[in-house]
């Protein structure tokens, strides 16, 4: 068995035997862009704050010490004071300031130039071209972070009830196209799921998407296969689609592409 497979299995076991609810830190520290922070969980997770996406909401990218399980072009960082070497995953997450302050502590810092490098790396990495071990590791990490991301997004929405949102009711033609992507083999549907550049929530009315703030004012296409749900200039980071998305594996077929 290769060392990469052994590392992947070790990470998967550590998640199953670990804790999804992080412990509160003894002394809270306000978040700042560029900080590398550590989540007090088992196993420990780490991330870098890339930008403030909204009042009290931060755009972050996870970091890991499992360097052998990362894409070959992953940015790497040495934290000599903490005895760590970390690499960036091609993922992003939204975290509220309250979550960051309560459950994480700063352990390092990255320069603005490196933050831009990480941003380009996340946006340009095609995960479908990566080998199985890397894809599996990314998927496991992504699912773990999904809980904390969702906590932050729900909190943010509750604190900003007047938050701008785009609501789109799907036409019958689009619904007809969507029906071709339904699968009875889908054993369970995750209410919360992540794509390369979006976070999705299945709702009673249909689908809610959270998108990176950097896409505001840019032309994007949101599609499930050849069923285009939206195409045009993005006005809001949150979009509500009213329609039937049941039995569709959205995590696999939904794409958000900048045009």
C-alpha positions in Angstrom: 0.0 0.0 0.0 1.4 3.4 -1.0 2.1 6.1 1.6 -0.5 8.3 0.0 -3.3 5.7 0.5 -2.1 5.2 4.1 -2.3 8.9 4.8 -5.7 9.2 3.2 -7.0 6.3 5.4 -5.4 7.8 8.5 -7.2 11.1 7.8 -10.6 9.4 7.2 -10.2 7.4 10.4 -9.3 10.6 12.4 -12.4 12.3 11.2 -14.7 9.4 12.1 -13.1 9.1 15.6 -12.8 12.9 16.1 -15.2 15.7 17.0 -17.3 17.9 14.7 -18.0 20.4 17.4 -14.8 22.5 18.1 -13.8 23.5 21.6 -13.8 27.2 22.6 -10.4 28.8 22.8 -9.3 30.3 26.1 -8.6 33.7 24.7 -10.4 35.1 21.7 -8.5 37.1 19.0 -10.3 39.2 16.3 -9.9 37.9 12.7 -7.6 39.7 10.3 -7.0 39.2 6.6 -3.9 37.2 6.1 -4.0 35.3 9.3 -3.4 31.5 9.4 -5.7 30.1 12.2 -6.2 26.8 13.8 -9.6 25.3 14.7 -9.7 23.6 18.1 -11.1 20.3 16.9 -10.1 16.7 16.7 -8.4 16.3 14.3 -7.1 19.9 14.2 -8.0 21.9 11.0 -6.3 25.1 9.8 -7.2 27.9 7.4 -6.1 31.3 6.1 -8.4 34.3 6.0 -8.3 35.6 2.4 -10.7 38.6 2.6 -13.7 40.0 4.4 -16.6 39.1 2.2 -19.2 41.2 4.1 -19.7 42.7 7.5 -18.4 40.1 9.9 -18.2 37.4 7.2 -14.8 36.1 6.0 -13.7 34.3 2.8 -11.2 31.5 3.9 -9.2 28.7 2.4 -8.4 25.5 4.3 -4.8 24.5 4.9 -3.4 21.0 5.7 -0.3 19.3 6.8 -1.2 16.3 4.6 1.0 17.7 1.8 1.2 14.4 -0.1 -2.5 14.5 -0.6 -2.6 17.9 -2.3 -2.4 18.9 -6.0 1.2 19.2 -7.2 0.8 23.0 -7.6 -0.5 23.7 -4.1 1.0 26.8 -2.4 3.1 25.6 0.6 4.0 27.6 3.8 6.5 27.0 6.6 5.5 28.0 10.1 8.8 27.5 11.9 7.4 28.9 15.2 4.7 26.2 15.2 6.9 23.5 13.7 4.4 23.1 10.8 4.5 22.9 7.0 1.1 23.6 5.5 -0.4 23.5 2.0 -3.6 25.1 0.6 -6.5 23.1 -0.6 -8.3 24.2 -3.8 -11.4 25.0 -1.7 -13.0 28.0 -0.1 -15.3 28.5 2.9 -17.3 31.4 4.5 -16.8 31.8 8.3 -18.4 34.3 10.6 -16.2 36.5 12.8 -17.9 35.0 15.9 -17.0 31.4 14.9 -13.4 32.5 14.2 -13.0 34.3 17.5 -14.7 31.6 19.6 -13.2 28.4 18.2 -9.8 29.3 16.5 -6.6 31.0 17.3 -3.9 32.6 15.0 -0.7 30.7 14.4 0.8 32.6 11.5 0.4 35.1 8.7 0.6 35.2 4.9 1.5 38.2 2.8 -1.0 40.0 0.4 1.0 38.6 -2.6 0.6 35.0 -1.3 -3.1 35.6 -0.7 -3.5 36.5 -4.3 -1.5 33.4 -5.3 -3.9 31.3 -3.2 -6.9 33.0 -4.8 -5.7 32.2 -8.3 -4.9 28.6 -7.3 -8.4 28.0 -5.9 -10.1 29.5 -8.9 -7.9 27.8 -11.6 -7.6 24.2 -10.2 -9.7 21.8 -12.1 -10.5 19.1 -9.5 -11.9 16.7 -12.1 -8.3 16.3 -13.5 -6.8 15.4 -10.1 -6.1 11.7 -9.2 -8.4 9.7 -7.0 -6.4 10.1 -3.8 -6.4 13.9 -4.0 -10.1 14.1 -5.0 -11.0 11.8 -2.1 -9.0 13.9 0.4 -10.5 17.1 -0.9 -14.0 15.7 -0.6 -13.5 14.5 3.0 -12.1 17.9 4.0 -14.9 19.7 2.2 -17.6 17.8 4.0 -16.0 18.5 7.4 -15.8 22.2 6.7 -19.4 22.3 5.4 -20.8 22.1 8.9 -18.9 25.1 10.1 -19.5 27.0 6.9 -23.2 26.4 7.1 -23.2 27.6 10.8 -21.6 30.8 9.7 -23.8 31.4 6.7 -27.0 30.8 8.7 -25.8 33.1 11.4 -24.9 35.8 8.9 -28.3 35.6 7.2 -30.0 35.8 10.6 -28.0 38.9 11.5 -28.7 40.6 8.1 -32.4 40.0 7.4 -32.4 42.6 4.8 -29.5 41.0 2.9 -29.9 41.5 -0.8 -30.9 38.3 -2.6 -31.8 37.4 -6.2 -34.8 35.2 -6.6 -35.3 33.2 -9.8 -38.4 31.0 -10.6 -37.5 28.3 -13.1 -39.5 28.1 -16.3 -41.2 24.9 -17.4 -38.6 24.5 -20.1 -35.8 24.5 -17.6 -37.7 22.2 -15.3 -38.1 19.8 -18.2 -34.3 19.8 -18.8 -33.6 19.3 -15.1 -35.7 16.2 -15.1 -33.2 14.4 -17.3 -30.7 14.7 -14.4 -32.8 13.0 -11.8 -31.6 9.7 -10.6 -33.4 7.1 -8.6 -30.0 5.6 -7.6 -29.3 8.7 -5.4 -29.5 7.1 -2.0 -29.5 10.3 0.1 -29.4 14.0 -0.7 -27.2 16.2 1.3 -29.0 19.4 2.2 -25.8 21.3 2.4 -23.1 20.8 -0.3 -20.1 22.6 -1.8 -18.9 23.1 -5.3 -15.6 24.6 -6.5 -16.8 28.1 -6.2 -20.2 28.0 -4.5 -22.0 26.7 -1.4 -25.5 25.2 -1.9 -28.5 24.6 0.3 -31.5 22.5 -0.7 -34.6 24.3 0.5 -38.3 23.6 0.5 -38.8 26.0 -2.4 -35.8 24.7 -4.4 -32.1 25.7 -4.1 -30.1 28.5 -2.4 -26.6 29.3 -3.6 -23.9 31.4 -1.9 -21.3 32.7 -4.3 -17.9 34.5 -3.8 -18.1 38.3 -3.5 -15.4 38.6 -6.2 -18.0 37.5 -8.8 -20.3 40.5 -8.1 -20.6 42.6 -11.3 -19.1 39.8 -13.5 -21.0 37.7 -16.0 -21.5 34.2 -14.9 -23.5 31.1 -16.0 -25.1 28.8 -13.4 -26.1 25.5 -14.9 -27.1 21.9 -14.2 -25.6 20.1 -17.3 -27.1 21.9 -20.3 -30.0 23.3 -18.2 -29.0 27.0 -17.7 -30.5 28.3 -14.4 -29.0 31.8 -14.7 -26.7 33.7 -17.1 -25.8 37.3 -16.8 -24.2 39.9 -14.5 -24.2 38.7 -10.9 -25.8 41.3 -8.6 -25.9 39.4 -5.3 -23.8 36.7 -3.5 -27.0 34.9 -2.6 -29.4 33.4 -5.2 -32.7 31.6 -4.5 -33.9 29.3 -7.3 -37.6 28.2 -7.0 -38.1 24.8 -8.6 -37.8 21.1 -8.3 -34.3 19.8 -7.7 -35.2 16.6 -5.9 -33.2 13.4 -6.8 -30.5 15.5 -8.7 -26.9 15.0 -7.6 -26.2 18.7 -7.5 -22.8 18.3 -6.0 -21.7 16.6 -9.2 -23.6 18.3 -12.0 -24.1 21.9 -10.8 -21.5 24.4 -12.2 -20.9 28.1 -11.8 -18.7 29.5 -14.6 -17.4 33.0 -15.1 -17.9 34.1 -18.7 
